[in-house]
Amino acid sequence: MSQQRELRRQAVPTCFRVVRSIRPLRSVHADSADVHDYRKLRERFEEASEEARMNWDEFIRVRDRCKALEEELALQRRDNDRLGSRLRRFRAKVGDLGRARSQLAGYAERINEAENRTVQALTQVSAAPGPVKVSNVEQALEFALSNLHSLSIPDEVAAAAVATLDKANKRASRGRKVMEALTALHAYAIDPERGSDFELWCARGEHAGVQISANRVAMSESQNVQQRHVMGSQRKFPVDRALDLSGRRVMLAHIRISQGESSPRLHFLDDTRGKTGKIHIGYIGPHLPTARDPK
């Protein structure tokens, strides 16, 4: 019992603890004025005690509600922190998206410019001069030097070609074939969609009127020719010094001027993707020595 009383006593704040009873210090008659005052005080005390207990109970409820609100506030703050973090990540992604859109706009502009350049270049290819009617190799070379600006033909190469190929009995047919080869090389050089090499470009067959048969084209020589120093040096031809300061380069790619294994050849070097942006013609003349035909 004493423990229960102590617990009840501790549960009530000190300010609410009052004496259990109020007794007069001396005995009084039942109908005396002191007894009447005592009873009034007793009633007022009991009312005050009851009001104090009610106030204490309300205090406990308010305190518990405050604790619950504090816990709820802590949870809300954690949620706000998570939302703030997500919001920062979202804003960062929005910034990245904006930069990506700007880059895409730049790419689109560059693509449009490239398309315009391609259309212009394809227009040039379509308008590239077809093989004109010539009566000899000299006329073909004169036309190429004046009109086919993507080709580089040294004067000594042109002079040697005229001297060796312009013979009375074949000058017309050889002039026509040289004209076809030079025109096709020019059209290939100015085509932005030309691909990896001239032979494949001819094989695609997309430029009727200016291309030649891919069967007439070889982009290299046999291994025997390449491995033999003498034959390799025989295929080292004059070039513009803008391409090579030495003024000479090995050219293995070639075109047959006419049908037959021993027909004359036109040797060239494709520098359309290089520093000159041109095709260099290094040799137009008789078939050079090979392992099967060392001459």
Disulfide bonds with the S-S distance in Angstrom:
none
